[in-house]
Amino acid sequence: MGPRIYPLAPATWGEGVELPVDNVVQAPLFNDFAGMAGMAHEEVLLQPNPLSGSWRVRLLGASIDDQETAQGRVIGEIDPYYRERFTDMRRVDASLLMPKTSATVAWDEAAGQFAVRVLLPPPLLAVPRNDAPDDTLTLPSGEMLVVDTSMGEYTREEITARSPGQWLVALHHIGSLVAITLGPKLLGAIRGDEATQLISYMQATHTDSQVPQLYARAVLLQGMAALDVAEPSEDNPAYPVQQLKVPDVRLAKPWSLIEFPDDTWGVSVERDHVADPGDYLHPKHTARYVSLAGIERPDSVAPTTEEFERVQVAKPQPQPQPVSQPVPEPQHPEPVERTHSAPEDAAPEDTAPEDAAPEDVVPEEAVQEPAPESPSQTEAVPEPEPDDEPEIGFTPETELVPEPEFVPQVDFSQEFSVESLLASASVPKLAPEPELEPDHEPENQDDEEFFIDLDDPNLSEVEKVRLRRKQREREGGGRHRR
């Protein structure tokens, strides 16, 4: 009894998904592909690993009809993340079948080892949504042949309800065209050159003993249908596709009829065909999501902005900052002598007497005050009095102007002394200390306090103590002055 293998199409119309293989075992690859240039395609089996949730990748054995030799050596595994994307593959696993597909083997120069990638169709098109009858063959996949659905019995809405998906359809050669049936109804037909090409593929499977019933993989997308077929050959022959025990959970029609034992019946309709998308109720973004199964919030009910309302906080108004206003500095222009010379050809109106002094002669133009035409002709502006200085006003946008610091101006180019430096800095000079006069003898030589004999027996002890103290004070004061 041969192994239960379920063949998959490696790609759809030449396009597929490449899944990287991890933990690649290099020993069998070096034995089979050492010295290979380019890329090799090998058939592999995907064996579910119940412990890790991954797929073990096995090379297909030499004999597919033998249970022991059909499964080759394990060369790696596919991460559970990629396996979870192919939800329809669970139907194959539940039917106790092992998916068969193709893989590429290539030498990786950067890593210094072989790299393996498994080829599969897109997840929604990987597994057919229906089964083919027993004792039928299915053409291999490879090329796209468009089906004319206008000749079929399915409406565009019914085809859209079965999209996207891969379906097994029956091929019927009638005259110069090929009729395509999906279930009990006609899906469409293929005419012209494409029909001639498909008929040649069908005739390649005929033998002298029998003409098998042929099926092909059809892909339905957005109300359109096309076949995915290739010419059978010894390396890529037509093959039977076993039936799956688990049916497709996606309904092909938007309604279903249920009959009950009491001769009553019920009709259930898909939600998408009952209400428009705008009629659905969606929770507010502030609603709290609760899941009894412990799953995360799905994208369909994800918050549009954030989980909590935004609190509108008034922005603080900027306070006016005091701005310093420039204080105009008094200008002290230097007085300029104004000279007015008359043209050479112009004769003077008045002639001064010969005996007049030169300082008494004043031209008439000097008496009149002309308008200032240039800075060189402006009169000297007298320095404003201290009372005329502009007062500093304070406004909401003003700030105090610091007083200028006094910096003494010293000319270091000339020799100076400490006295000259202090004088230039306007530092008052200290008065010199009076010189102390030297000690001298007291003028009054007859003073009894200094000429009384302290050994006189007539002096009392109190007087002697007072005299000695005065004498010490005298002697001490003289030493301090010296």
C-alpha positions, 0 to 999 in steps of 0.5 A: 500500500502506497503512502497517502500523499496529497499533491499540491501545485507549486505555484499558480500561473508561475507565481508562488511563495518561497518559504525559507527552510531552517536548520538545514542538514547539509550532509545529504545535500553535499552527497547529492548536489556537490559541485552543482552549478546553479539551482536544482528543483526537488520534490519534497514532502511536508510532514507536520511536527506536533511538538513544535508546530512546524513542518519537517521537510523531507526529500521524496524517496525513489519509489512513491508507491512504496511506503518505506522508500517514499519518504526520504531524509529530513533536510530541515524544517519550516517555522510555525509562523509560515505554517499558520498562514496556510490555514487550508492545509489543516484540511490535508493534515486532518485527512492524514495526508502528507502534502507534496510540493517542490523545493529549490536547492542552491549554494549560498556563497556568503554562508558557505552552505546550501540554502533550501526554499519550499515553493507553495501557491498563495495561502488562499489558493494552495488547497482546492476547495472541492474534491475530484471523483475517484479514478480521475486524473488531474493535469499538472499546473503551469500555464494560464488559460482564460475561461469564457464564463459568458457561455456558462450557467454561473452568474458573476455574483455566484463566481464572486461568491466562490472567489478567491479560491482554487477549484477542481473542474472537469474537462469535456472535449466537444468539437473545437472547444473544451467545456468546463464544468464545476459541479453540476453546472457549466462554468464556461468554455475555452475556444480558439487556439487555447482550446487546440492547445488544451486538447493536445494536453488531454490527448497526451494522457490517452492510452490504448486501454482507456481514456481517463476522465480529466480534471484541471485546477481552476482559479477564481478571482473577482468574478473571473476564471482561468485554468492552471494547466501544463502539458503532461510528460514523463517527469511531470505526468497527470496524477490523481488527487485524493479526496479530503475528509474535511470539507471547505468551511468557506461556503460557496453560496451565501445561503444554506437550507436546513431541514428539521425532523418535524418537516420544517426548514430554516434558511441562513444567509451570510451577513455580507449579503444581508446588510451593507457595510455601512449598516454595521455597528462598530464600537466606539474607540473608547470601548473596552474590548473583552475576549472570553477566549483571551485573544487580542483585539481584532483589526475589525474592532480596533480603535480608530484613534486611541483607547481613551478620549483626548482631553482638550487642554487650553494652550497657555497664552504667552505672557508679554516679555519686557523688551528693552527700548534703546535710550538715545545717546546725546550727540555732540557734533563738533562745531564746524566753521562755515565759509562762504565764498562768492563766485569770481565773476559776481561783484560784491553788493557792499564794499567795506571801507578801507579803514575798517578792521577785518574782523568788523567785516561780516558778509551778508550770507553769514547773517542769514541762516540757511537750511542744513544741507549736509552734516558738514554744514550743520551747526554745533548742537549744544549739549543738553542740560541734565534736566533735558535728558529723556526720561526712561519710561516703562511699558508692559514690554520694557525692561530695566536698562543697566547703568553704564559701569565707570571705567577709568581711562588711563594712558599706559603709553606714558610713564606714570606713578601711583600718584598719577594713576590715582589722580586719573582715576579720580581717587581722593588722595589721603592726607599725609600723617603728621610726623611725631616729634622726638621725645624731649625733656619736660620744660618744667624742670621743677615738677615734683612728680618727676624729681621727688625721691621715691626713697623719701621716708616721708612719702606714703606707700600710696603716693609712691605707687601713684608716682611709679605708675605715672613714671611707667606711663611716661616711659611707655608713651615715649617708647611708642612714639619712638 
